[in-house]
Amino acid sequence: MGRLRVDVLSKSGPRGSRRFRGDLLAAIAPAIFLLLWSSGFGVAKTGLMNAEPLTFLTLRYGIIVLVFLPIFLVMQPRLPASRMAWLHIAVVGFLIQSVYFGLAWTGLGLGVSAGVAAVISSTQPLLVALMAPRFAKERVGALRWAGLLLGAAGAITVIVASASFGTDLDIGILCCAVATLGMAGATLYQKRFVAEAHPVVVNLVHYAVGLVTMAPLAFGFETMQVDWTPDFILSLGWIVGANSILAISLLLFMINRSEASRISALFFLVPPTAALFGWLLLGETLPLAAGVGMAVAVAGVWLVSRSA
């Protein structure tokens, strides 16, 4: 009886409470991340009607840095213990904010449709699976490979059934392809070189790196003119709050708690979810083949999640 009482008390204490909150967040994080991330393609495309891509990103990163800087000064969170830890955080930030978003949004600005960009992005899990054994010391078994291939087939089916592929510029597609390599590299680097740091520190470093790299490029290659319409303001607000701060924080949290290839499989669900958003919110048609593709993608992610 006494032993049972001690066990119950230990689980209900501060440490047990923190563990419970962490487990709860781990359980719901994939669904929240999927919704926030999937919204980014359409919302970004809307915003890019009123601003050039690098200018839009410069505004995005500048606002986020202004949000996190006073929070950092007030909270005074614990800083990374070494220069290498700072470097690891900065490298991941560069790969995500500068390479992935910089090139993906450039591709969208050059005429690549949101659907085509989503298809290219959905190849990221396969890239991670190919590189994970070498760079993240992570074994990808047969069941996980089956799930990855099934997920890729489902995601591509959705977009082929829902989008037109005839008018996109080759250079824009190339930008999106290199952007996907950047996200795959960030996933593997984050998994191999985990730098323990407070989320405020991580976000501040990531977006400061993005701002420092994007602002000179926007100034040098774009007009930096912005049409401040209500749609653009709403788009910028959503991109800053939901698609940037919340989604990226959840992604890094999930990578730190699980295998890189397993987390990357979530990206197979982005094109189907983005297509579903388009159908629900914008009235875009969702053919029967797209529904079949969604089911196939879900089955693929389920296989990946079940693999040991």
C-alpha positions as CSV (number, residue, x, y, z in Angstrom):
1,M,0.0,0.0,0.0
2,G,2.8,2.4,0.9
3,R,4.7,1.5,-2.2
4,L,1.6,2.2,-4.3
5,R,1.2,5.5,-2.6
6,V,4.8,6.5,-3.4
7,D,4.4,5.5,-7.0
8,V,1.2,7.5,-7.4
9,L,2.8,10.5,-5.8
10,S,5.9,10.3,-7.9
11,K,3.8,10.2,-11.1
12,S,1.7,13.1,-10.0
13,G,4.6,15.3,-8.9
14,P,6.1,18.1,-11.0
15,R,8.4,15.7,-13.0
16,G,5.5,13.4,-13.8
17,S,3.3,16.3,-14.8
18,R,6.0,17.6,-17.2
19,R,6.4,14.1,-18.7
20,F,2.6,13.8,-19.1
21,R,2.4,17.2,-20.9
22,G,5.3,16.2,-23.1
23,D,3.7,12.9,-24.1
24,L,0.4,14.7,-24.7
25,L,2.1,17.2,-27.0
26,A,3.9,14.4,-28.8
27,A,0.5,12.7,-29.5
28,I,-1.2,15.7,-30.9
29,A,1.7,17.5,-32.5
30,P,1.6,15.6,-35.8
31,A,-2.0,16.6,-36.5
32,I,-1.5,20.2,-35.5
33,F,1.7,20.4,-37.6
34,L,0.0,18.9,-40.6
35,L,-2.8,21.5,-40.6
36,L,-0.5,24.5,-40.0
37,W,2.1,23.4,-42.6
38,S,-0.4,22.4,-45.2
39,S,-2.0,25.9,-45.1
40,G,1.3,27.5,-46.1
41,F,1.2,26.8,-49.8
42,G,-2.1,28.4,-50.5
43,V,-1.6,31.3,-48.0
44,A,1.8,32.1,-49.4
45,K,0.5,32.1,-52.9
46,T,-2.2,34.6,-51.8
47,G,0.4,36.8,-50.2
48,L,2.7,36.6,-53.2
49,M,0.1,38.4,-55.3
50,N,0.9,41.5,-53.3
51,A,4.7,41.2,-52.7
52,E,7.8,39.6,-54.2
53,P,8.9,36.4,-52.6
54,L,12.1,37.5,-50.9
55,T,10.5,40.8,-49.8
56,F,7.6,38.8,-48.3
57,L,10.1,36.6,-46.5
58,T,12.1,39.5,-45.2
59,L,8.9,41.0,-43.7
60,R,8.1,37.6,-42.2
61,Y,11.4,37.1,-40.6
62,G,11.7,40.7,-39.4
63,I,8.4,40.6,-37.6
64,I,9.2,37.3,-36.0
65,V,12.6,38.6,-34.7
66,L,10.8,41.6,-33.3
67,V,8.3,39.3,-31.5
68,F,11.0,37.0,-30.0
69,L,13.6,39.6,-29.1
70,P,11.7,41.2,-26.2
71,I,10.6,37.8,-25.1
72,F,14.2,36.7,-25.0
73,L,15.3,39.8,-23.0
74,V,12.5,39.4,-20.5
75,M,12.7,35.6,-20.0
76,Q,16.5,35.4,-20.2
77,P,16.4,31.7,-21.1
78,R,19.4,29.4,-20.7
79,L,21.8,29.8,-23.6
80,P,23.5,27.0,-25.5
81,A,26.6,25.8,-23.7
82,S,29.1,25.9,-26.6
83,R,30.0,27.6,-29.8
84,M,29.2,24.4,-31.7
85,A,25.7,24.3,-30.2
86,W,25.1,27.8,-31.5
87,L,26.5,26.7,-34.9
88,H,24.2,23.6,-35.1
89,I,21.2,25.8,-34.4
90,A,22.2,28.3,-37.0
91,V,22.8,25.6,-39.7
92,V,19.4,24.2,-39.2
93,G,17.9,27.7,-39.3
94,F,19.8,28.4,-42.6
95,L,18.6,25.2,-44.2
96,I,15.0,25.7,-43.3
97,Q,14.5,29.5,-43.4
98,S,17.0,30.4,-46.2
99,V,17.3,27.4,-48.4
100,Y,13.8,25.8,-48.1
101,F,11.6,28.8,-47.7
102,G,13.7,31.1,-49.8
103,L,13.8,28.8,-52.8
104,A,10.3,27.4,-52.4
105,W,8.7,30.9,-52.3
106,T,10.9,32.0,-55.2
107,G,9.5,29.0,-57.2
108,L,6.0,30.0,-56.3
109,G,6.7,33.6,-57.3
110,L,8.1,32.4,-60.7
111,G,4.8,30.7,-61.4
112,V,4.9,27.2,-59.9
113,S,1.5,26.3,-58.7
114,A,0.9,25.4,-55.0
115,G,0.0,21.9,-56.1
116,V,3.2,21.3,-58.0
117,A,5.2,22.7,-55.2
118,A,3.4,20.4,-52.8
119,V,4.3,17.4,-55.0
120,I,8.0,18.3,-55.0
121,S,7.9,18.8,-51.3
122,S,6.4,15.4,-50.8
123,T,9.5,13.7,-52.1
124,Q,11.4,14.9,-49.0
125,P,10.6,11.8,-46.9
126,L,12.2,9.6,-49.6
127,L,15.3,11.8,-49.6
128,V,15.5,11.5,-45.8
129,A,15.1,7.7,-45.9
130,L,17.9,7.4,-48.5
131,M,20.3,9.5,-46.4
132,A,19.2,8.6,-42.9
133,P,21.4,5.4,-42.6
134,R,24.5,7.4,-43.3
135,F,23.9,10.8,-41.9
136,A,21.6,10.1,-38.9
137,K,22.8,6.6,-38.1
138,E,19.2,5.4,-38.5
139,R,18.1,2.2,-40.1
140,V,15.1,2.2,-42.4
141,G,13.5,-1.2,-42.5
142,A,11.4,-2.9,-45.3
143,L,8.1,-2.0,-43.7
144,R,9.0,1.7,-43.4
145,W,10.3,1.7,-47.0
146,A,6.9,0.2,-48.1
147,G,5.1,3.0,-46.2
148,L,7.3,5.7,-47.7
149,L,6.8,4.5,-51.3
150,L,3.0,4.1,-50.7
151,G,2.8,7.6,-49.2
152,A,4.7,9.1,-52.1
153,A,2.4,7.4,-54.6
154,G,-0.7,8.7,-52.8
155,A,0.6,12.2,-52.5
156,I,1.5,12.4,-56.2
157,T,-1.9,10.9,-57.2
158,V,-3.8,13.6,-55.3
159,I,-2.0,16.5,-57.0
160,V,-2.0,14.9,-60.5
161,A,-5.7,14.5,-60.1
162,S,-6.3,18.0,-58.8
163,A,-3.8,20.4,-60.5
164,S,-2.6,21.4,-63.9
165,F,1.1,20.8,-64.7
166,G,1.3,22.6,-68.1
167,T,2.3,26.2,-67.3
168,D,5.0,26.2,-64.7
169,L,8.5,27.6,-65.3
170,D,11.4,25.1,-65.3
171,I,13.6,27.4,-63.1
172,G,10.8,27.7,-60.6
173,I,10.5,23.9,-60.4
174,L,14.2,23.6,-60.0
175,C,14.0,26.1,-57.1
176,C,11.4,24.0,-55.4
177,A,13.5,20.8,-55.9
178,V,16.6,22.4,-54.3
179,A,14.3,23.7,-51.5
180,T,13.2,20.2,-50.7
181,L,16.8,19.1,-50.4
182,G,17.3,21.9,-47.9
183,M,14.4,20.6,-45.7
184,A,15.7,17.1,-45.9
185,G,19.2,18.3,-44.9
186,A,17.7,20.2,-42.0
187,T,15.8,17.2,-40.8
188,L,18.9,15.0,-40.8
189,Y,21.2,17.6,-39.4
190,Q,18.8,18.3,-36.5
191,K,18.6,14.6,-35.8
192,R,22.3,14.0,-35.8
193,F,23.5,17.2,-34.1
194,V,20.9,17.8,-31.5
195,A,21.6,21.1,-29.8
196,E,19.6,21.4,-26.6
197,A,18.3,24.9,-26.3
198,H,15.2,26.9,-25.2
199,P,12.6,27.3,-27.9
200,V,12.8,31.1,-27.7
201,V,16.6,30.9,-28.4
202,V,16.1,28.4,-31.3
203,N,13.4,30.5,-32.9
204,L,15.3,33.8,-32.5
205,V,18.4,32.3,-34.0
206,H,16.6,30.6,-36.9
207,Y,14.7,33.7,-38.0
208,A,17.6,36.0,-37.4
209,V,19.6,33.8,-39.8
210,G,16.7,34.0,-42.3
211,L,16.5,37.8,-42.0
212,V,20.2,38.3,-42.4
213,T,20.2,36.1,-45.6
214,M,16.9,37.2,-47.2
215,A,17.1,41.0,-46.7
216,P,20.2,41.7,-48.8
217,L,18.9,39.4,-51.6
218,A,15.5,41.2,-51.5
219,F,17.2,44.6,-51.6
220,G,19.6,43.5,-54.4
221,F,17.2,41.7,-56.7
222,E,13.7,42.9,-56.0
223,T,11.8,46.2,-55.9
224,M,10.7,45.6,-52.3
225,Q,7.3,47.1,-53.1
226,V,4.3,45.8,-51.1
227,D,0.6,46.3,-51.8
228,W,-0.8,46.3,-48.2
229,T,-4.2,44.9,-48.9
230,P,-6.4,43.3,-46.2
231,D,-5.7,39.9,-47.9
232,F,-1.9,40.5,-47.7
233,I,-2.0,41.5,-44.1
234,L,-4.1,38.4,-43.2
235,S,-1.7,36.3,-45.2
236,L,1.4,37.7,-43.5
237,G,-0.2,37.3,-40.0
238,W,-1.0,33.7,-40.6
239,I,2.4,32.9,-42.1
240,V,4.1,34.5,-39.1
241,G,2.1,33.0,-36.3
242,A,0.8,29.7,-37.6
243,N,3.1,28.6,-40.4
244,S,6.3,29.9,-38.9
245,I,6.4,30.1,-35.1
246,L,4.0,27.2,-34.3
247,A,4.7,24.8,-37.2
248,I,8.5,25.0,-37.1
249,S,8.6,24.7,-33.3
250,L,6.4,21.6,-33.5
251,L,8.6,20.1,-36.3
252,L,11.8,20.5,-34.3
253,F,10.0,19.1,-31.2
254,M,8.9,16.0,-33.1
255,I,12.3,15.4,-34.8
256,N,14.0,15.5,-31.4
257,R,11.6,12.9,-30.0
258,S,11.4,10.4,-32.9
259,E,13.2,9.0,-36.0
260,A,13.9,11.5,-38.8
261,S,12.4,9.2,-41.5
262,R,9.2,8.6,-39.4
263,I,8.6,12.4,-38.9
264,S,9.4,13.1,-42.5
265,A,6.6,10.8,-43.6
266,L,4.1,13.4,-42.4
267,F,5.1,15.4,-45.5
268,F,3.3,12.9,-47.6
269,L,0.0,14.1,-46.1
270,V,0.7,17.7,-46.9
271,P,-0.5,17.6,-50.6
272,P,-3.7,15.7,-49.8
273,T,-4.5,18.0,-46.9
274,A,-3.7,21.1,-48.9
275,A,-6.1,19.8,-51.6
276,L,-8.8,19.2,-49.0
277,F,-8.4,22.8,-47.7
278,G,-8.8,24.1,-51.2
279,W,-12.0,22.1,-51.7
280,L,-13.5,23.1,-48.3
281,L,-12.4,26.8,-48.3
282,L,-12.1,27.8,-51.9
283,G,-14.5,25.4,-53.7
284,E,-11.7,23.8,-55.7
285,T,-12.8,20.5,-57.2
286,L,-11.5,17.3,-55.6
287,P,-11.8,14.4,-58.1
288,L,-12.5,10.8,-57.0
289,A,-8.9,9.9,-57.9
290,A,-7.7,12.5,-55.4
291,G,-9.8,10.9,-52.7
292,V,-8.2,7.6,-53.5
293,G,-4.7,9.2,-53.3
294,M,-5.5,10.6,-49.9
295,A,-6.4,7.1,-48.6
296,V,-3.2,5.7,-50.1
297,A,-1.1,8.4,-48.5
298,V,-2.7,7.9,-45.1
299,A,-2.1,4.2,-45.4
300,G,1.6,4.9,-46.2
301,V,2.0,7.1,-43.1
302,W,0.3,4.5,-41.0
303,L,2.8,1.9,-42.1
304,V,5.7,4.2,-41.3
305,S,4.3,4.9,-37.9
306,R,3.8,1.2,-37.2
307,S,7.4,0.3,-38.2
308,A,9.9,-0.2,-35.4
